[in-house]
Amino acid sequence: MSELHHLRPVRPSDHRTAGGTGFLGRQRARRAQREYEASILTFASAVKGEFRAACEGLHICHYVSVAAGLTVRTPRVGEVRPGPPLSFTVELLPGQEPGDFTAKENGPRLAHSLGGHGLRVEPIAGRWVRLVVLAHDPLADGFGLPSLTVAAGAESVVLGRTEGGITLGHAITDPAHLAVQGQNGSGKSAFCYGLLSQLVAAPDVLIAGSDITGLLLGRAFDDTAHRPHQVVGTSDLGAHAVLLEDLVAEMDRRLEHLPPRQDKIEPTTATPTVLVVLEEVPGLLRAADGLPKPKRGDGIPVGDRIRTAILRLLSEGRKAAFRVLMLAQRFEATAVGGGYARDQFALRLSFRVPADSLAMLHGDDARRLGQEHANADPGIAYLSGLGRDCERIRVPYLGDYGEYVDRVQRSGRRAPR
Ligand SMILES: Nc1ncnc2c1ncn2[C@@H]1O[C@H](COP(=O)(O)OP(=O)(O)OP(=O)(O)O)[C@@H](O)[C@H]1O
């Protein structure tokens, strides 16, 4: 790695000895130019060597049996641009895809071999791609969320930005429930502030839900059309159960009255997409389970009522235009209403969590990403869903809590009088 760093060519104009006028000056400039061109060739050949060795190590190669034994074929490197950032074109081997260079841990490993932090793959044409070796973590810099609102649930809200610089969007009408986990201070609330602030004005979206912290929902939504459908705090846990049961009743009513020849509700202002936000579900369930149990025949315990309602919203809500956004520090099955409930989330986001929590929500393949992610900065998350492999993103940051309240108050849809 350091080898490549030392070989990186220096342009003559950057070179102090290249200046000067007159005959000797011109001679010096010519020699500097020749040395520069030679150093590019040396550097390019070193890059090719390192890349070939790294591809062999990572098995991004073909093993070909020839008379003399086994030989290794690695993707051919074309033009090398010293950069920064260092980039080079590569011809894919038969059967290879551009994504093979970044699949599993290949991206960072290839980049580390070439003295960088990350790798971006840009398809060029035919079998050729350009590999860009990023010198620093592309997600290290945060990005702000402008004061944006969508005019309808079918419009995409900004979820985050990938290492390749792609901004990912998601329409709340897409049939996916969202799971968000992360330790204290990892940025999950800030992410939800950004998400909800983008949805508050849409006439065909209703933000309902339960929040024992009273920060995400509740006061911030005072005087908006959403507030009557939200329950906050821990003083009346029964009210959380009642709200969720009311939402289930509305879901059942919608499913019962589905128009003929239609298998799902098309959201309108009269039947909006209901985003059921469930903040800190494990805490809600723990508190509800701590209540005195009703006597036999005297009703169902509050915790069980909440679990049943959540499970029904998760399993049957999609067709009735209900979407669940559930937040928890970790998505342990027992803490979020069971493994079946957890399986219902098509879109999953993990802010900083221990490796086992990452694997719990994103599957065992994500375990190898766990060690590094266990120390992730606030706002950096792994995302699975949207038809993409589990990938690292940075979510936008709207600012402090006061800014969230201001945006909801400014743009939040008002109830018709
Ligand atoms: N996307 C981001 N970009 C930059 N900084 C962020 C981002 N998200 C959060 N932060 C910083 O991290 C701090 C903690 O974030 P946040 O309150 O959202 O964490 P949390 O996971 O919800 O924690 P808790 O469970 O304690 O509520 C924020 O006050 C902010 O300073």
The ligand as a Tripos MOL2 file, in Angstrom:
@<TRIPOS>MOLECULE
LIG
   31    33     1     0     0
SMALL
NO_CHARGES

@<TRIPOS>ATOM
      1 N1        -27.5590   12.0850   10.2490 N.pl3     1 LIG1
      2 C1        -26.7930   12.6690   11.1650 C.ar      1 LIG1
      3 N2        -25.7250   13.3880   10.8020 N.ar      1 LIG1
      4 C2        -24.9670   13.9860   11.7320 C.ar      1 LIG1
      5 N3        -25.1760   13.9180   13.0660 N.ar      1 LIG1
      6 C3        -26.2180   13.2330   13.4990 C.ar      1 LIG1
      7 C4        -27.0880   12.5590   12.5700 C.ar      1 LIG1
      8 N4        -28.0460   11.9490   13.2810 N.ar      1 LIG1
      9 C5        -27.7980   12.2090   14.5700 C.ar      1 LIG1
     10 N5        -26.7010   12.9900   14.7260 N.ar      1 LIG1
     11 C6        -26.1170   13.4560   15.9960 C.3       1 LIG1
     12 O1        -26.2450   12.4200   16.9580 O.3       1 LIG1
     13 C7        -27.0230   12.8430   18.0800 C.3       1 LIG1
     14 C8        -27.9080   11.7100   18.5830 C.3       1 LIG1
     15 O2        -28.8850   11.3930   17.6110 O.3       1 LIG1
     16 P1        -30.3310   10.8170   17.9960 P.3       1 LIG1
     17 O3        -30.8980   11.5690   19.1430 O.co2     1 LIG1
     18 O4        -31.1240   10.7400   16.7590 O.co2     1 LIG1
     19 O5        -29.9310    9.3510   18.4830 O.3       1 LIG1
     20 P2        -30.9160    8.1730   18.9040 P.3       1 LIG1
     21 O6        -30.3800    6.9540   18.2720 O.co2     1 LIG1
     22 O7        -32.2980    8.4980   18.6230 O.co2     1 LIG1
     23 O8        -30.6670    8.1120   20.4540 O.3       1 LIG1
     24 P3        -31.7710    7.8780   21.6160 P.3       1 LIG1
     25 O9        -32.1460    6.4400   21.5340 O.co2     1 LIG1
     26 O10       -30.9810    8.2300   22.8390 O.co2     1 LIG1
     27 O11       -32.8910    8.8180   21.3520 O.co2     1 LIG1
     28 C9        -27.7990   14.0450   17.5600 C.3       1 LIG1
     29 O12       -28.0560   14.9560   18.5930 O.3       1 LIG1
     30 C10       -26.8730   14.6480   16.5380 C.3       1 LIG1
     31 O13       -25.9260   15.4940   17.1710 O.3       1 LIG1
@<TRIPOS>BOND
     1     1     2 1
     2     2     3 ar
     3     2     7 ar
     4     3     4 ar
     5     4     5 ar
     6     5     6 ar
     7     6     7 ar
     8     6    10 ar
     9     7     8 ar
    10     8     9 ar
    11     9    10 ar
    12    10    11 1
    13    11    12 1
    14    11    30 1
    15    12    13 1
    16    13    14 1
    17    13    28 1
    18    14    15 1
    19    15    16 1
    20    16    17 2
    21    16    18 1
    22    16    19 1
    23    19    20 1
    24    20    21 2
    25    20    22 1
    26    20    23 1
    27    23    24 1
    28    24    25 2
    29    24    26 1
    30    24    27 1
    31    28    29 1
    32    28    30 1
    33    30    31 1
@<TRIPOS>SUBSTRUCTURE
     1 LIG1         1 GROUP 0 **** ****
